[in-house]
Amino acid sequence: MAKISKKRKQALAKVDQSKAYNLADASKIVKEITNTKFDASVDLSIRLGVDPRKANQMVRGVVTLPHGTGKTKKVLVLCTPDKEAEAKDAGADYVGLDEYIQKIEQGWTDIDVVITMPSVMGKVGKLGKILGPRNLMPNPKTGTVTTDIAKAVNEVKAGKIDFKVDKQGSIHASIGKVSFDAKKIAENANELLHTIIKLKPSSAKGTYMKSVYLSSTMSPSVQIDTKTLS
């Protein structure tokens, strides 16, 4: 049996594992029980009552967090030359087309988001095997395949994230940093959770939001009372 460190014991002592908290209280607790020397990410883990194997129960969407993620995302824009200036002015970190497609084919994926335009999807599509497993493949549903390049880049830089239910019926997302005050953490979490609630498939039966946990990097998780979310 693994030995529990002193800091871990102290953190666990501050969380009632048999209790579910509202977002405001949970956010305060997560800040109290985080002991990392770096600015840890704050994450939500949501288990849904859906069967992701069925196309009509796939939960996927985008949300712009009111206070951003606390992380500066590296954005690659794959576009035609006439759109390069627009992408650069909006704050894209990398802009181009053929040279970046070649770099990705050679294994380069040091990016967080890829944005492209419909007219070049024929070229970008062949990167699916590389970008797909890393959740980097542009998709019209997440706003990353668009003719309005500037808007897409601005939204990502402002805190837009995309989420998708996994094979186990869960969604995991980072919604901020421990350095955020508790109110900002709670507001970011609330924005994501209510976006997911609105996306409930009509074919999903029974309890939709089965469990929600808030945690930070290496901290114990704090259960959220789903009844306080409606």
Residue pairs with C-beta under 8 A, 6 or more apart in sequence:
4 12
7 35
8 220
10 33
10 35
11 33
11 34
11 35
11 219
11 220
12 33
12 220
14 29
14 32
14 33
15 29
15 33
15 220
15 222
17 223
19 223
20 223
20 224
20 225
20 226
21 29
21 222
21 223
21 224
21 225
22 224
22 225
22 228
23 186
23 189
23 190
23 193
23 214
23 224
23 228
23 229
24 182
24 183
24 186
26 186
26 214
26 222
26 223
26 224
27 42
27 182
27 183
27 185
27 186
27 189
27 214
28 182
29 222
30 42
30 178
30 185
30 214
30 215
30 216
30 219
30 222
31 178
31 182
31 185
31 216
33 216
33 219
33 220
34 40
34 178
34 216
34 217
34 218
34 219
35 218
35 219
36 178
36 216
36 217
36 218
38 217
39 70
39 177
39 178
39 179
40 177
40 178
40 216
40 217
40 218
40 219
41 70
41 71
41 174
41 176
41 177
41 178
41 216
41 217
42 174
42 175
42 176
42 177
42 178
42 180
42 185
42 188
42 189
42 214
42 215
42 216
43 172
43 173
43 174
43 175
43 214
43 215
43 216
43 217
44 171
44 172
44 173
44 175
44 189
44 192
44 193
44 212
44 213
44 214
45 170
45 171
45 172
45 212
45 213
45 215
45 221
46 170
46 171
46 172
46 193
46 196
46 209
46 211
46 212
46 213
47 168
47 169
47 170
47 209
47 210
47 211
47 212
48 59
48 165
48 169
48 170
48 171
48 196
48 204
48 208
48 209
48 210
49 169
49 204
49 205
49 206
49 207
49 208
49 209
49 210
50 57
50 58
50 59
50 165
50 169
50 201
50 204
50 208
51 57
51 169
52 58
52 59
52 165
52 166
52 167
52 169
53 167
54 203
56 201
56 202
56 203
57 201
57 203
57 204
58 164
58 165
58 201
59 164
59 165
59 171
59 196
59 199
59 200
59 201
60 141
60 142
60 162
60 163
60 164
60 165
60 199
61 141
61 142
61 162
61 163
61 195
61 196
61 199
62 141
62 142
62 143
62 160
62 161
62 162
62 163
63 160
63 161
63 163
63 191
63 192
63 195
64 155
64 158
64 159
64 160
64 161
64 191
65 159
65 160
65 161
65 175
65 176
65 188
65 191
65 192
66 159
66 184
66 187
66 188
66 191
67 159
67 176
67 180
67 184
67 187
67 188
68 158
68 159
68 176
69 159
69 161
69 174
69 175
69 176
69 177
69 188
70 176
70 177
70 179
70 180
71 112
71 174
71 177
72 157
73 112
73 113
73 156
73 157
74 93
74 94
74 110
74 111
74 112
74 113
75 91
75 92
75 93
75 94
75 111
75 112
75 113
75 114
75 115
75 153
75 156
75 157
76 92
76 93
76 94
76 95
76 100
76 111
76 113
76 114
76 115
77 83
77 84
77 87
77 92
77 94
77 95
77 96
77 114
77 115
77 116
77 149
77 153
78 96
78 97
78 100
78 101
78 114
78 115
78 116
78 117
78 120
78 123
78 124
78 138
79 87
79 95
79 96
79 97
79 116
79 117
79 120
79 149
80 97
80 117
80 119
80 120
81 97
83 117
83 149
84 95
84 96
86 149
86 150
87 95
87 115
87 149
87 150
87 153
88 95
89 150
90 149
90 150
90 151
90 153
90 154
90 157
91 153
91 154
91 157
92 115
92 149
92 153
93 111
94 100
94 111
97 120
97 123
98 123
100 108
101 123
101 124
101 126
101 127
104 127
104 130
104 131
105 127
105 130
107 130
109 130
109 131
109 134
109 136
111 136
112 136
113 136
113 144
113 156
114 124
114 131
114 136
114 137
114 138
114 144
115 138
115 144
115 145
115 146
115 149
115 152
115 153
115 156
116 124
116 138
116 144
116 145
117 145
117 146
117 147
117 149
118 140
118 145
118 146
118 147
121 138
121 145
124 138
127 137
128 137
131 137
131 138
135 164
138 144
138 145
139 145
139 162
140 146
142 162
143 152
143 155
143 160
144 152
144 162
146 152
161 173
161 174
161 175
161 192
163 171
163 173
163 192
163 196
164 171
165 171
166 172
171 196
173 192
175 185
175 188
175 189
175 192
176 184
176 185
176 188
176 189
178 216
180 188
185 214
189 214
189 224
190 229
193 209
193 212
193 224
193 229
194 229
196 209
197 208
197 209
197 229
197 230
200 208
209 226
209 229
210 226
211 223
211 226
212 223
212 224
212 226
212 229
213 221
213 222
213 223
213 224
214 221
214 222
214 224
215 221
215 222
